[in-house]
Structure formats: C-alpha cells, structure tokens
Amino acid sequence: MSTSESPDRDHPLAPFYRAFGHNVWSRHGVIWTDAGRFSLITVPCNQKLTLTKKEIQDLLRVSGRMIAVFPTTENTGVTVTNFWVRDKGYSLSFLQRQFRQHVIKNEKTCDVRLISWEELSQIGLNINRNTMERRGLKMHKCIQPENWKHICSVADTIKELEVFGCFYNGELTSYLVSWCFNNICQGIMLHRDSKYNYLGVGNSLVYGFTSQMIHRPEINSISMGRGWFPKFESLNRFKRHAGYVDETLRLAVVLHPRWETILGSNLTHNVMEQITAWTRGRLNLKDDLELLQAAAMTQL
C-alpha cells in the first residue's frame, strides 16, 4: 500500500479544519485540505515536501480532487513568494509609510490582544458572517451559532492554536488565528468585518499580532503564508507593507491521473484561452488555466 493511501497520525490541526467543514487528509506531516472547486492544498501552506508524482496522484485518487498544489523541495513547478518576519527587532519602522500611519492613528482606539476561544465564541459570529458573505460562502459552518461554538471548543483543545483580536472602542473588528510549532509561528486565518475598513484595523491587527509574537523568547520567525497561486497581488502587497519579507518558494501542481491527459494537453489550454477571450473572462477560467499550465511545468 502506498504511503498516500495509508494515513499518517492525525495532524494536530486536522480537527480544527474538520470543524470548519473541510475534508482533511493527514499525509507526509501536513494537512491536505479541499480548496476551491477542484484543488487540494497543504497546511502549513509553506512547508516544503519531497514527494513523488505517484504519491501525490495516490492521494488525489483517495480524495477525489483533481489538482494538488504544494511546496516542493525540487527545482520544478512555479515560483511564488513566501512571507516571513525573522528579525527580533521588528517595530513600527519596518512598516510601509501609509501602513504605519494607520497603525499610529489607531493606537488610542484599537487594542490588539490575545483572546480566549471561549470569548471568541461569544463575539466572533458577526465577523464570520461578514467575511463569508464577502467571499461568497454563505452556507459556511462558522456562521451558525451552534457550529461556531463547536469550532471554538475544538480549537480550545489544540494547545498551539491561538487567536488575536483587534478591538475598536471595545468592539471586536477582526481576528487572526495562529499556530506555533518548532519555534515558528504561522498565521493561518484572518477574518474581519468590512465595515471597519476605513479605519485600517487590519493593519493594526497584523502589526499588533506580529510585534507581540516575534518578541516571545521561544519564537524565532513568523510566517504570514505563501503568496496565492494564481497570484493575488493586493494581498501580497499588504503583507509586504506589514513588514514581512519576500522569500521564494517552489510550488508543484499535480493533476489526478484520470484527468492528466485531457487537462494537461496544449489543445485544452488553447481552447480555455479562446473561451476566456470570447467571454471576456466572465466564465472565470483564467485561474484554472494558470493551474493547468503550472502542472505542465511540474516534473516530479
């Protein structure tokens, strides 16, 4: 039996993602979870893996997903940006000017602090509803009161999982979930209420979290995750402005063997390009096409 068919011991974060309603597979020291319409991605999203194509395709068979996207140790696939703070001297001076201005402006009205999961279960529901509506995920479990309480109770059992909240005049505006392991802290989730956008509370939250976390003696680096693929440049820019430094990462993309011949062909790519041009992007195939092209560039 292949290693992909035989699961590893359940990853510490697996119960958390399952509580959110994700399908999760613990393999090769990471979580593989569903993303978008067809894909599997890894958590942590920047942990490099040395895997064969067969191992990945075995996992795709088990999961029923069409595409696996993961960081690789091999010199293949596509290059993306990985965002880190490693300098213990991190401070306001690390921030881009406008980002810093928002943080300074909010110093008297915004409080960024570590909160308990019990507290978040009571005050975080509206943040989730706003976030999910903005992302077009109106049926997500975290917007239902009982499900949200269950998610927070599961999270509370995971020792290394913490949550920071940003409060404006005492009201929660946003929160950031982090996972610390082996002296590294990973920011894995950020939800916010868009009605506070004009204040720049997201700036205050990320700066406050990063500043407090990097000064813990046991933490030597913080990651805010890799860049999205296909690229989401505004999010990358936000992380840079928050003082996170670009590091390169190779990303592999592997197709399910059942679909590899069809989806990997130049003819399919050409047809998708023509459809995108004819419909002026209304069918939203551009991201799917970039994934297929990345798969063609991945040689494992």
N, C-alpha and C positions, 0 to 999 in steps of 0.2 A: 504493500500500500504506500502511496506517495506521501511525503510529509505534508502536502497541502490537504490531502484527504483526511489525515489524522491530526486533529486539532491540538495546539499547544494548550498548556494550562491557561485557564481563562485570564485574559489581560485585566489588570486592576481597574481599568476604565470601562470595560465591557458592560457591566451592569448599568452604568450611568447612561451610556448611549442607547442601550436597550430600553431604559425607562423613557427616553425621549421618543421611542418608537422606531428606532433604526434597526435594521438587520445587521448583525455583527458576527464576524468570524475572527477568532484569535489565532493568528498564524505568524511564525517567524519573529516573535517578540513584539508584534504590533497588532493593532486592531485594523481590520479591513471592514469598512462600512459603506453602505449604499450612499450614492451622491448623484443628484440629478436624475435623468431618465434612465441611464444605462450603466453608470460607472461604479467602480469600487475605488475608494481612496484609503490612504493609511492614516492612522493616528498613533503617535505623533506624525504630523504631515511632513516632517523633515528628517526623519530617521532613515539613514541610508541602509539599503538591503542588498545582499548579494544572492540573487536568485536566478534560477534557470527559467527559460521560457516555458518548459513543461510544468514546472512548479506553479507558475502563475496561471497557466491555462487549466491545470487541475482545479485550482481554486475558483476560476471562472465557471467551470462546469458545476462545482458544488453550489456556488452562489446563484447561478442563473443569470449573472450580469454579463454584459457584452464587452466591457472595456475595464482594464485595471490600470490605474495611474499611481506610480510610487517612485520615491527617490532611489537611485541606484548608485552603487559603487563603481559601475562600469562607465567607460567613456562612450556613451551612446545616448540615444534619445534627444531631448531638447534641454537647453539651459534655462533655468529660472532663477529668480532671486530669493535668497533666504535672509530673513531679517533678525539681527541679534543686537543686544546690548551686552557687552562683556567688560566694560570699564566701570570699576567700582566708584569712580569719581563722577558718575552720571549726575547731572544737575540741570538747572534751567538753561545754562549756557550751551547745552547740547541741542536745544530745540531750534527749529527754524523760526525766524523772527515773528511772523504772524501767529504761528502756533504758540509761541512763548507769550505773546500779548494776550491771547485768550486765557491762558493759564493764570497769568498775573492778575488779569481783570477779575477772575473768578475766585481769587484767594479768600476773600472775605465772605462770599456767599456759598461757595461749594466746598463740601467736605468729602474727601475720598478716604474710605476706611474699610478695613476687613470686617465683614459681617458674617453672622451665622447663617446656616442653611435654614434654620427654623425662622429667623427673621425674614429671609428672602421668600420663604414660602408664603408669608403673610402679606408682603408688599410688592412682590415682583410680577404679579399676574398681568397688570396693565402694560408693563414694559414688554412682556412676551407677546401680548395681543397686538401691540403696535408694530413690533418687529416682524411678526409672522404675516400680518396684513401687508406690510411693505414688501415682503419677499414673496407674496402670493401663496402663502401656506396656511390658509385659514382653518384647515382641519387639524392642525398640528396638536399633539397631546398637551403641550405646555400651556395652551390657552384655556384648558378646562380645569376648574378649581381642584377637583379630587386628584386628577392626574398630576397636576403641578405639585401638590403636596407629596404625592408618591415619589416624583422625581427628586424633590429636595430631601426626602427621607433616605432615599438610596444614596444620594450624593454625600449625605452626612456620615455614611458608613465608610467612605473612602478617605483614609487619613490624609493623603497627599493632595486632595482636591479642596481648593479654597475659592472664595468669591469675594471680590472687592466691589463696593457700591459707591456711586457718586451721588451725593445728596445736595440739592439746591434749596436753600432755606428750609431744610429738614425733610424735603420730599425726594424720594428716590427717582433719579432721572435715567440711570443706566447701571449696568453691572458687567463685570468681567470675571470669567471663570478661569482659574489657572491650575495646572498640575505640576508639582515639583517632584523630581526623581533624579537621583545621582547628581546632586548639586546643580541641576539645570531646572529652570522654571519655564514652562510652556504656557503661553496664553492660548486657550483653546476655544473660547466662546465669548462674544461680546454682544449683548442686547441693549438697545437704547430706545427711548421714546422720542420720536422725531419732533414733538412739539417744543423740545428744548434745543433744537439745532442752532437757533440764533445765538444761544449763549456759548456754544463751543464746549459743552460739557464733556463730549467725547475726548477732547484734548486734555481736559482736567483729569478724567478717569485714567487714561492711558499713562499720562505723566505721573500721577499720584501712585498708581499701581507699580510702575517701573521703578520709581525712586524708592519706594518703601521696600520692594522686593530685592533689588540689587544690593541694598545695604544690609541685608541679612547675612551674617557671617558664613552660613552654610551654602549660600547661593553664589555661584561664580559666573553665571550667564543666564540671560533671559531671551527667549525666542518669541516673536510675535507671528511665527509661522512663515511658511514659504509664500512666494507670490502665487496668485491663482494662475491656473493654466486651463483654457486660454487667458491671456493677460487681462487684469482689471487694474488699469494704471492708476486710477484715482485712489484706490486702496493702498497700492504700493507707495504712492506719494505721501499719503497720510502717515504711514509707518516711518518713512524717511524723515518727515518733518517732526516726528516724535523723538528723533534722535537715534533710531535704530539704523544699523549699518548693514549695507548690502554685502552678502556673501553669495557666491554662486553655488548652484546645486544642479546635478544632472537628474532629469526626470524621465523615467521609462514609461512607455504606454504599450500595453499588450492587448490584443484582441482575442475574444473567445474563438477557439478553433473552428467552430461551426460557421462563424461569420467572417473569418480571416480572409478567405479567398475573395469573397464578394466585396467586403468593405475595404479591403486593402488594395484593390485594383485601381490603376490610374483612370480607367473608364468611369468607375463610380465617382472618383474625386472630380473628374471633369464635368460629369452630369450635375453633381452638387454645386459646383461653381456656377454652372449655367443657370440652374434653378435660382440660386441666390441672386444672380444678376437680374434675371427676368422678374423676380418678385420683389426686387429692391430690399432684400433682407427680411421680408415680412414672415417668412417661414422659420427664421432664426436657425439656419443651418451652418452659419459661419463657425460657431464654436465646435459643432460636431465635426466639421471638415478639418479644423485645426487639430483635433484629437486624432483623426484618422491619418493625417499627414505626419504627426508625431510618431504614431505607431509604425509607419513605414520607415521612419528614421531610427527605430529601436532595433538593435541587433543583439540578441542575448543567446 
